[in-house]
Amino acid sequence: MSSIKLEPHEGSGRSKAVARKPLPVGSIIVQCQAHATVLLPEVKGHRCDTCHRISPTLQKCTGCAAYWYCSVDCQTLQWQTHHRRICKRFAKYTASLGYQALAPHEKLDALLLSHLVAQLEDINDARLATVTSLLPGPVESPAPPISCSPRIPESVVRETYARFGNNNFVIHSHLTTFGHGVFPLASRLFNHSCLPNAAAKYTLSASNVPRMDVVALRDIAQGEEICLPYLDPALLQSRQQIFQLTYGFECRCPSCLFFEKVGPIPSPPTDTIQRDELALKLTQFIKATPHDGLTLTAATVSFPNDLLPIFHESFVTYVAQTFRDASHDGPYATALSSGETLLALYRLIYPPNYPQIGMHLLELAKTYWNSIVSENMDLASESAVKQECRRYLKDAKDILEIFGVEGDEDGPLVEIETLETLLQES
Ligand SMILES: C[S@@+](CC[C@H](N)C(=O)[O-])C[C@H]1O[C@@H](n2cnc3c(N)ncnc32)[C@H](O)[C@@H]1O
């Protein structure tokens, strides 16, 4: 906390966190423990319900048969924190009509709310004050039914839930979401920007709840506001609406000001040939643009009008899907051209060193490698492809080393090392 301080926010955001001193790229600005977390249903029984590490030997809670632990320590920690107040009534709760009627995302919120509220001893609990000190969301919706002691007043549940939508975080490992969490310190500190200078990563350790580390994505000057992305900035058409509805603000970040200036994004062509021509124009434009001048901001004076449809969400989704479909088993020409287009899009939308750019560069390097091992190439072509593979691997490493290790073992940095060895040996 000594590296940041709170100052009044000139928008509607109450306060903002600013750097007390220069913060170098890659530094950890703040660390915060989760107050409550919940796993997505698809990883239940695969990750420990306390520390959230993957384990093949999880033990089921014999009381409710619905929570799994990797060790006695993890089970004891969660028992003391909230499970002792939930366990006995859990089966009845999840079978209740009220719970069954909830949509999947509401069920997740209801469980997270149960985990949080079950920790409160009474209405004067200091932990409640920490949560209610957060800004409530713009619309108060009725809280879902939760599993908790009847002693907890309905107003506590309502007040806590009113802060869920605009304060909670997704928890990820290697950028893949596996749960949701309440991290009040981070919520109190950081506002949103679509061109953030920091990002949240998660550390999972034995007998501990997950920890969030906020990492500087570039050098941050003294007095500069530190912002996180509340959602994927690539949601170019829908993001302003989500900010209004879920968070109650209009984003005025440099990227949003750029898109305000260009106006509505034209639809991309539906014809595949024309769409591919648009993608080609984009990659040519990017190749002719200096590497450090890519991200679009309010200061960008000229951007070719005929390229604007690339910012349509349907175009970004189409390119990402084409790359995903072809990158493992080919056709590799399709995978590599769509992968290059996606990289160009990411470099325009995201700020430099954004972890998603690093992950995509690694995927591109892996696709080049897959093409070498699967296709019969002459020596000259193979050498050229290896060269490209090395280039992407280096760019991926430069970015992902800034973000550092996140979540489970054997992440992208280990994959980079493996691919480097394979390239050296081949
Ligand atoms: C997680 S809190 C952030 C901390 C908050 N500034 C505070 O003082 O507690 C989220 C709320 O902050 C405000 N906020 C966050 N980012 C903002 C931005 N870029 N512009 C205006 N308000 C923002 C919105 O009211 C949002 O619902």
The ligand as a Gaussian input file, in Angstrom:
#p B3LYP/6-31G(d) Opt

LIG

0 1
 C      -14.602000      -1.410000      -7.853000
 S      -15.197000       0.205000      -7.567000
 C      -13.767000       1.153000      -7.833000
 C      -13.362000       1.978000      -6.642000
 C      -14.160000       3.231000      -6.476000
 N      -13.587000       4.307000      -7.243000
 C      -14.267000       3.663000      -5.012000
 O      -14.062000       4.835000      -4.726000
 O      -14.589000       2.810000      -4.187000
 C      -16.171000       0.330000      -8.990000
 C      -16.953000       1.624000      -9.085000
 O      -16.059000       2.716000      -9.269000
 C      -16.564000       3.616000     -10.239000
 N      -15.655000       3.626000     -11.410000
 C      -14.733000       2.684000     -11.723000
 N      -14.064000       3.013000     -12.831000
 C      -14.555000       4.202000     -13.231000
 C      -14.264000       5.065000     -14.339000
 N      -13.323000       4.761000     -15.241000
 N      -14.983000       6.215000     -14.446000
 C      -15.946000       6.542000     -13.523000
 N      -16.266000       5.752000     -12.476000
 C      -15.578000       4.605000     -12.326000
 C      -17.955000       3.120000     -10.617000
 O      -18.872000       3.756000      -9.764000
 C      -17.881000       1.640000     -10.295000
 O      -19.136000       1.073000     -10.005000

